[in-house]
Amino acid sequence: MDTATAWLAISDLEVRYAARSVVRGLSLELDSGAIGCLLGASGCGKTTALRAIAGFEPAYAGHIVIAGDRVSAPGHTVAPEARQIGMVFQDYALFPHLDVAGNVGFGLARRPRRERAARVAQMLDLVGLAEAGARMPHELSGGQQQRVALARALAPAPRLLLLDEPFSNLDTELREKLAGEVRTIIKATGTTAILVTHDQHEAFAIADRVGVMNEGRLCQWS
């Protein structure tokens, strides 16, 4: 594996809960601007692998490198907030007390007000919600909430975007429609991304590279 050129490089990663290995010997690489997917059934270790990339779980063995920075290794874990990672959660995790614009701009608090407003407008336009900035999350459909969550994750221009089962709460027809839309949005920003899902249709609709996980191991990466 050429970790010098891969934007995301994972080598022989092992993650344990107590004495049990949940992820074992995981190795993969992903180029800048590519979308990867970890595909597998519930309990296969894919979400644990995603949490390790995000910095929520330490590496018992192996290492994770993002954009040339070693962020995880045994005894070394860069804090999640220092990894410059955007995250889209299964339940969207929108702030109910903030309007759509407030949610999208949440990670931009340190930027000047005018710059922040311009970035929020840009992101809302990108996800097709340019007129929805003043609406509250509960006023949106599930698909619209998902696009707001995506816009919020992309707004700070993260080095890596992680998506944890992002369509599992939506009906089948909407999931298929959004899968294509999400790929288009991510590609438009040039963001490198990793998706985890149990749905092979989602995996192949969104990802450039797909890895099948089973019992904590990556069976293939193609």
C-alpha positions in Angstrom: 0.0 0.0 0.0 1.4 3.4 -1.0 0.4 5.5 2.0 2.4 8.4 0.5 -0.2 9.0 -2.2 -3.4 7.8 -0.7 -5.6 10.5 0.9 -6.9 7.9 3.4 -4.7 5.0 4.2 -5.6 2.4 6.8 -3.0 -0.4 7.5 -3.7 -3.5 9.6 -6.2 -1.7 11.8 -7.5 -3.6 14.8 -10.2 -2.2 17.1 -11.1 -4.0 20.4 -14.0 -3.7 22.9 -12.6 -5.1 26.1 -10.8 -8.4 25.0 -12.9 -8.9 21.8 -11.6 -7.8 18.4 -14.4 -6.1 16.5 -12.3 -5.0 13.6 -9.2 -7.0 12.6 -6.5 -6.6 10.0 -8.3 -3.8 8.1 -6.3 -2.3 5.3 -7.5 0.0 2.5 -6.6 3.2 0.7 -8.7 5.8 -0.9 -7.6 8.6 -3.3 -8.4 12.2 -2.9 -11.9 13.0 -4.2 -13.0 9.4 -4.3 -16.0 7.9 -2.4 -15.5 4.5 -0.7 -18.0 2.3 1.0 -17.9 -0.4 3.7 -20.7 -2.8 3.0 -21.9 -5.5 5.3 -24.6 -6.8 7.6 -25.3 -5.5 11.0 -22.5 -6.4 13.5 -19.9 -6.9 10.8 -17.7 -4.1 12.2 -18.3 -1.5 9.5 -19.6 1.2 11.9 -16.8 0.5 14.4 -14.3 1.0 11.5 -16.0 4.3 10.7 -15.8 5.4 14.3 -12.1 4.6 14.4 -11.6 6.8 11.3 -13.5 9.6 13.1 -11.4 9.2 16.2 -14.2 7.9 18.5 -12.5 4.5 18.9 -8.7 4.0 19.5 -6.6 1.7 17.4 -5.4 -1.4 19.3 -3.1 -2.2 16.3 -2.3 -0.7 12.9 -2.7 2.9 11.9 -4.9 5.5 10.1 -3.4 8.3 7.9 -5.5 11.2 6.6 -3.9 13.6 4.1 -0.5 12.5 5.2 -1.2 12.9 8.9 -1.1 9.8 11.1 -4.2 10.3 13.2 -4.5 6.8 14.9 -1.9 4.3 16.0 -1.5 2.3 19.2 -1.0 4.8 22.0 -1.7 7.7 19.7 -5.2 9.1 18.9 -5.7 12.6 17.4 -9.0 14.0 18.9 -12.0 13.8 16.6 -12.4 17.6 16.5 -8.8 18.0 15.3 -9.1 15.6 12.4 -11.1 18.0 10.1 -13.7 15.3 9.4 -17.4 15.9 8.5 -19.9 13.4 9.7 -23.4 12.6 8.5 -25.3 10.5 11.1 -28.0 7.9 10.7 -30.5 10.0 12.5 -29.3 13.3 10.9 -28.6 14.8 14.4 -29.9 18.3 13.4 -30.2 20.8 16.2 -34.0 21.3 16.7 -33.7 24.8 18.2 -31.7 26.1 15.2 -33.2 26.9 11.8 -31.7 25.3 8.6 -29.2 28.1 8.1 -28.2 27.9 11.8 -27.6 24.2 11.4 -25.6 24.5 8.3 -23.5 27.3 9.7 -22.9 25.6 13.1 -19.3 24.6 12.3 -18.4 28.0 10.9 -18.8 30.0 14.1 -15.2 31.3 14.0 -15.6 32.8 10.5 -16.6 36.4 10.0 -20.4 36.8 9.8 -20.5 37.8 6.1 -18.2 34.9 5.1 -20.3 32.5 7.2 -23.5 33.6 5.6 -22.1 33.3 2.1 -20.8 29.8 2.8 -24.2 28.7 4.2 -26.0 30.1 1.1 -23.6 28.3 -1.1 -24.1 25.0 0.7 -27.9 25.3 0.7 -27.9 26.1 -3.0 -25.7 23.0 -3.6 -28.2 20.7 -1.9 -31.2 22.3 -3.5 -32.6 24.1 -0.4 -31.7 27.7 -1.2 -35.0 29.0 0.0 -35.2 26.9 3.2 -32.7 28.7 5.4 -35.3 30.1 7.8 -37.3 26.9 8.2 -37.0 24.7 11.3 -35.9 21.0 11.0 -39.3 19.7 12.1 -40.8 21.5 9.1 -38.7 19.5 6.6 -39.2 16.0 5.1 -36.8 13.2 5.8 -35.1 13.7 2.5 -34.7 17.5 3.1 -33.3 16.9 6.6 -30.8 14.5 5.1 -29.6 17.2 2.7 -29.3 19.7 5.5 -27.2 17.3 7.4 -25.0 16.8 4.4 -24.7 20.6 3.8 -23.7 21.0 7.5 -21.0 18.4 7.2 -19.6 19.8 4.0 -19.7 23.5 5.1 -16.3 23.6 6.9 -14.7 21.9 3.8 -13.6 18.8 5.7 -10.6 16.7 4.7 -12.8 13.6 4.9 -16.6 13.1 5.0 -18.0 10.1 6.8 -21.6 8.9 6.3 -23.1 6.3 8.8 -26.1 4.5 7.2 -27.4 7.9 6.0 -30.5 6.6 4.3 -31.7 3.9 6.7 -34.6 6.0 8.0 -36.0 6.7 4.6 -38.4 4.7 2.4 -36.9 2.7 -0.5 -38.0 5.0 -3.3 -36.5 8.1 -1.6 -33.3 6.2 -0.6 -32.6 5.4 -4.3 -33.3 9.0 -5.4 -31.2 10.5 -2.6 -28.3 8.1 -3.2 -27.7 9.6 -6.7 -28.2 13.1 -5.4 -25.7 12.7 -2.6 -23.0 11.3 -4.9 -23.5 14.3 -7.2 -23.2 16.7 -4.3 -20.1 15.1 -2.8 -18.4 14.9 -6.3 -19.3 18.6 -6.9 -17.2 19.6 -3.8 -14.3 17.2 -4.6 -14.6 15.8 -1.1 -13.1 12.4 -0.2 -15.8 10.3 1.6 -16.4 7.0 3.3 -20.0 5.5 3.5 -21.1 2.6 5.6 -24.3 0.7 4.6 -25.9 -2.7 4.6 -27.6 -1.9 1.3 -25.6 -3.0 -1.8 -27.8 -0.8 -4.1 -26.7 2.3 -2.1 -23.1 1.2 -2.1 -22.9 0.8 -5.9 -25.0 3.9 -6.5 -22.7 6.2 -4.5 -19.2 4.7 -4.2 -16.2 4.5 -6.5 -14.7 1.7 -4.4 -16.6 -0.8 -2.3 -15.3 -3.1 0.4 -17.3 -6.0 1.8 -16.9 -6.6 5.5 -17.7 -9.8 7.4 -17.0 -10.6 11.0 -14.6 -7.7 11.4 -12.6 -8.3 8.3 -12.5 -6.6 5.0 -13.0 -9.4 2.5 -12.3 -7.3 -0.6 -11.7 -3.7 -1.7 -12.4 -3.0 -5.3 
